[in-house]
Amino acid sequence: MESTTVYVHGIATHTPEHTYDQRHLKEIMVELLGDTQEKRLQIERIYRGSAIETRHFVVDDDFIMNKLGMMTTKDRNEIFIREAKKLSLTAVEQLLSGLPSLDRSTITHIITVSCTGFMAPGIDFHLMSELNLKSSIHRFNIGFMGCYAAFPALKLARNICLSDPEARVLVVTTELCSLHHQRVFEPDIVVANALFSDGVSATLVSASRVDSTGGKLALHGFDTQFIDDTEGEMAWSIGNKGFDLKLSAYVPRIIKKNILQIVEPIFARNSLEKDAVDVWAIHPGGRAILDEIRASLELPSNALAHSYEVLKEYGNMSSSTIMFLLERVLADDEPGTVFAAGFGPGLTVETGYLEKFAE
């Protein structure tokens, strides 16, 4: 019997072993980059206002203090290859252990997501081999799309399952942003150093409701918008010492100005009213972005609780961040309507209409 509903059955998240207090990271950056009082005060202000308490890195103090200025992009990518394989495999194994009724031989597709490193054969090939998945599995990679990239991955997984109700799609996001820390005092770099961190997620998507017990998320619809004349406000490029990030201070104000017209299409297409949304899962690109969205949409003070909590405990893990948020939504006891949004290079805004089922 053909199904018209596609579900997220489980989400597993994983972080690297090095956990840092944000105050400690601030002290490191002050030591490395604060050669004037003005610079020290700016670093202090940015870290103090970040709303982040802890972040998780694949790199250690020695990397940040002593190797950061010397590490080439090739050096950093070699660390990515080694660590991404291990972390992604752990996340998928955690996911599958939480889905005991799922026969892994029925997994038909793997979608991998990352904007922080490259390898070929990729993480998808590594997972197929290590998990003994069938060699005919279909594999896709969504690369270099930034913080919103989990949305295209979930859209692709949903479309696959709608076209083939027997499909079971594994979606894996692997972001190791700490590898691209920079030892340069520029406003964009200081903010990026204070904000980004590392995290991995694994998710199973299928049209079979019995693939999991307990809570699940129905993927009802998605929308994508880009904001005119903002291409240069947020962008990645490959530099000689890691990937270089352009992150304009105007991004929160741009999103604030445009957020109402951005959400209108997906609300109208799904006959959804703002007041009918039970859970707001907004990518915490930074504290200012969350503050501006909450004010513009006139949301209650606790509406973005999950977003602020993820930002506080993990920082911004690029595409993995929204999956950390949705993992918390799945863990909630209450069913309800979920509105999700992510922002990234372009300036592109991806939105999703989901529904949480308790059983």
C-alpha positions in Angstrom: 0.0 0.0 0.0 1.5 3.3 -1.0 2.2 5.8 1.8 1.9 9.5 1.5 3.7 10.3 4.8 7.4 10.1 5.3 8.9 9.9 8.8 12.1 10.6 10.6 12.4 7.5 12.8 15.4 8.3 14.9 18.2 10.8 15.3 21.5 10.1 16.9 24.1 12.9 17.6 27.7 12.6 18.5 30.5 15.1 19.3 34.3 14.8 19.5 36.2 14.1 22.7 37.5 17.6 23.3 35.0 19.7 25.2 35.9 23.4 25.8 34.5 26.0 28.1 33.8 29.1 26.1 35.7 31.2 28.6 38.8 29.1 28.1 38.5 29.5 24.3 38.2 33.3 24.8 41.4 33.4 26.8 43.2 31.4 24.1 42.1 33.9 21.4 43.0 36.9 23.6 46.5 35.4 24.0 46.8 34.6 20.3 45.2 37.7 18.7 44.9 40.4 21.4 48.1 42.3 20.9 46.3 45.6 21.5 43.7 46.7 24.2 41.2 47.4 21.4 41.5 43.9 20.1 41.3 42.3 23.5 38.1 44.2 24.3 36.5 43.2 21.0 37.3 39.5 21.6 35.9 39.8 25.1 32.7 41.4 23.8 32.1 38.8 21.1 32.7 35.8 23.3 30.7 37.2 26.2 27.7 38.0 24.0 27.7 34.6 22.2 25.3 32.8 24.6 27.6 29.8 24.2 29.0 28.0 27.3 30.6 24.9 25.8 31.8 23.7 22.4 33.2 20.4 21.1 36.3 20.1 18.8 38.3 17.4 17.1 41.4 19.6 17.8 43.1 20.1 21.1 44.9 23.1 22.8 48.1 22.3 21.1 46.5 22.6 17.7 44.9 25.9 18.5 47.9 27.4 20.4 50.8 26.1 18.3 49.8 24.6 15.0 46.9 26.8 13.9 49.0 29.4 12.1 51.0 26.7 10.3 48.5 24.1 9.3 47.7 24.1 5.6 44.4 23.2 4.1 45.8 19.8 3.1 46.9 19.2 6.7 43.5 20.1 8.1 41.7 18.0 5.5 43.8 14.9 6.5 42.5 15.3 10.0 39.0 15.7 8.7 39.3 12.4 6.7 40.5 10.5 9.8 38.1 12.0 12.3 35.0 12.2 10.1 35.2 8.4 9.4 35.3 7.6 13.1 32.7 10.1 14.3 30.2 9.3 11.5 30.4 5.6 12.1 29.8 6.0 15.8 26.8 8.2 15.1 25.2 5.7 12.7 25.9 2.8 15.1 24.2 4.7 17.9 21.2 5.3 15.6 20.9 1.7 14.6 21.1 0.5 18.1 18.1 2.6 18.9 16.1 1.1 16.1 16.2 -2.6 17.1 13.3 -3.6 14.8 15.2 -2.2 11.7 17.0 -4.7 9.5 20.1 -2.8 8.2 20.0 -4.8 5.0 16.8 -2.9 4.1 18.6 0.4 4.0 18.6 1.5 0.4 20.2 4.9 0.3 22.9 7.0 2.1 23.0 10.7 2.0 26.0 12.4 3.5 26.3 16.1 4.2 29.4 18.3 5.0 30.9 21.6 4.2 34.1 21.2 6.3 36.1 18.6 4.4 36.5 16.3 1.3 37.4 12.7 0.6 36.9 10.3 -2.2 35.7 7.6 -1.8 33.6 9.5 0.7 32.0 9.0 4.1 29.2 7.2 2.3 31.5 4.5 1.0 33.2 4.2 4.4 29.8 3.6 6.1 28.7 1.1 3.5 31.8 -0.9 4.0 32.1 -0.7 7.8 28.4 -1.5 8.4 28.3 -4.3 5.8 25.5 -2.6 3.9 24.6 -4.0 0.5 27.0 -2.8 -2.2 24.1 -1.8 -4.4 23.0 0.9 -2.0 22.4 4.3 -3.6 24.8 7.0 -2.3 24.6 10.8 -2.5 26.7 13.6 -1.1 25.5 17.1 -0.4 28.6 19.3 -0.1 29.6 22.8 0.7 26.1 24.1 1.2 26.7 25.3 4.8 24.4 25.5 7.8 21.1 24.9 5.9 22.3 21.7 4.1 20.4 19.2 6.3 17.2 20.6 4.8 18.1 19.6 1.2 19.2 16.2 2.6 15.9 15.7 4.3 14.0 16.9 1.2 15.9 14.4 -1.0 15.2 11.6 1.5 11.5 12.5 1.5 11.3 12.5 -2.3 13.1 9.2 -2.5 10.6 7.6 0.0 7.6 9.1 -1.8 8.7 7.6 -5.1 9.6 4.3 -3.5 7.7 3.5 -0.3 10.1 0.6 0.4 13.1 2.9 0.5 15.0 3.5 3.8 17.3 6.4 3.7 20.3 7.0 6.0 21.1 10.8 6.4 24.5 11.6 8.0 25.8 15.2 8.6 29.5 15.5 9.5 30.8 19.0 10.3 34.2 19.6 11.9 34.3 23.4 11.8 37.1 23.7 14.4 39.6 22.5 11.7 39.1 25.9 10.0 39.9 28.2 12.9 42.1 31.0 11.7 44.9 32.9 13.5 44.0 36.2 12.0 42.4 39.2 13.6 39.6 40.2 11.2 36.0 40.8 12.3 34.5 37.8 10.4 37.2 35.5 11.6 36.9 36.5 15.2 33.2 35.9 15.1 33.6 32.5 13.4 36.2 31.4 15.9 33.8 32.3 18.7 30.8 30.5 17.2 31.5 27.4 15.2 32.1 23.9 16.6 32.0 20.2 15.6 29.1 17.7 15.6 27.8 14.7 13.7 24.2 13.3 13.3 22.7 10.2 11.8 19.0 9.9 10.9 16.8 7.3 9.4 14.0 8.3 7.0 11.3 6.0 5.6 7.6 5.8 4.7 7.1 2.8 6.9 5.6 3.9 10.3 6.7 0.5 11.9 10.4 1.1 11.4 10.5 2.6 14.9 8.5 2.6 18.1 7.8 5.7 20.1 8.2 9.2 18.8 8.7 10.1 15.1 8.6 13.2 12.9 6.4 13.4 9.8 8.1 15.4 7.0 5.1 17.2 5.5 6.7 19.9 3.3 9.7 22.2 2.7 10.4 25.5 1.1 13.5 27.4 0.1 14.1 31.2 -0.4 17.1 33.3 -1.1 17.3 37.0 -0.1 18.1 39.3 -2.9 21.5 41.1 -3.0 22.9 39.1 -0.1 25.3 36.7 -1.9 28.3 38.3 -0.3 27.0 38.4 3.2 27.7 34.8 4.0 30.1 32.6 2.0 32.8 29.9 2.2 35.9 29.7 0.1 39.0 27.5 0.1 42.1 29.2 1.5 45.6 28.1 1.9 45.2 27.6 5.7 41.7 26.1 5.9 38.4 27.3 4.6 37.8 31.1 4.7 34.4 32.3 6.0 32.6 35.5 5.0 30.1 36.3 7.8 28.7 39.8 7.7 27.6 41.5 10.9 24.4 42.5 8.9 23.1 38.9 8.6 20.8 39.0 11.7 19.3 42.3 10.5 18.8 41.0 7.0 17.0 37.9 8.4 14.9 40.1 10.7 13.9 42.3 7.8 12.9 39.3 5.5 11.7 36.5 7.9 8.0 37.3 7.6 7.9 37.0 3.8 10.2 34.0 4.0 7.8 32.0 6.1 4.6 33.0 4.3 5.0 30.5 1.3 5.3 27.4 3.4 2.6 28.5 5.8 0.2 29.2 2.9 1.0 26.0 1.0 0.3 23.9 4.1 -2.7 26.0 5.4 -0.7 26.6 8.5 -1.1 29.5 10.9 1.7 30.8 13.0 -0.3 30.3 16.2 -0.8 26.6 15.3 3.0 25.9 15.5 3.7 24.0 18.7 7.5 23.8 18.3 9.9 26.3 16.7 13.1 24.6 15.6 15.2 27.5 14.4 18.9 27.0 13.5 20.9 28.9 16.1 23.3 30.6 13.6 24.1 33.0 16.5 22.4 34.6 19.5 21.5 37.8 17.5 19.8 35.7 14.8 17.6 34.0 17.3 16.8 37.3 19.1 15.8 39.0 15.9 13.6 36.1 14.7 11.8 35.8 18.0 11.1 39.6 18.0 10.0 39.7 14.3 7.7 36.8 14.6 6.4 38.0 18.0 7.0 34.6 19.6 6.7 33.9 23.3 9.8 34.1 25.3 10.2 30.3 25.6 9.4 29.5 21.9 13.0 29.1 20.9 14.1 27.3 24.0 15.5 24.3 22.1 17.5 26.6 19.8 19.0 28.6 22.7 19.9 25.4 24.6 21.7 23.9 21.6 23.6 27.1 21.0 24.5 27.2 24.7 25.7 23.6 24.9 27.3 23.1 21.5 27.7 26.4 19.5 27.0 26.4 15.8 27.8 23.0 14.2 26.8 24.1 10.7 24.4 21.5 9.0 24.4 19.2 12.0 22.9 21.8 14.3 19.3 21.5 13.2 19.5 17.7 13.7 20.6 18.3 17.3 17.5 20.4 17.7 15.2 17.9 16.1 16.7 15.2 18.3 15.4 17.2 21.3 12.0 17.6 19.6 11.8 13.8 19.2 12.7 13.3 22.9 9.8 15.5 24.0 6.7 13.7 25.2 4.2 16.0 23.6 3.0 15.6 19.9 2.5 18.7 17.8 3.3 20.8 14.8 7.0 21.7 14.2 8.3 24.6 12.1 12.0 24.4 11.3 14.3 26.8 9.6 18.0 27.1 8.7 20.2 29.8 7.1 23.3 29.7 5.0 25.4 31.0 2.1 23.5 32.9 -0.5 21.9 34.2 1.8 19.6 31.1 1.6 16.8 30.2 4.0 15.4 26.7 4.1 12.2 25.9 6.0 10.3 22.8 6.9 6.8 21.8 8.2 7.0 18.7 10.3 4.7 17.0 12.8 5.7 15.2 15.9 3.9 11.9 16.7 4.3 10.5 20.3 3.8 6.9 19.1 
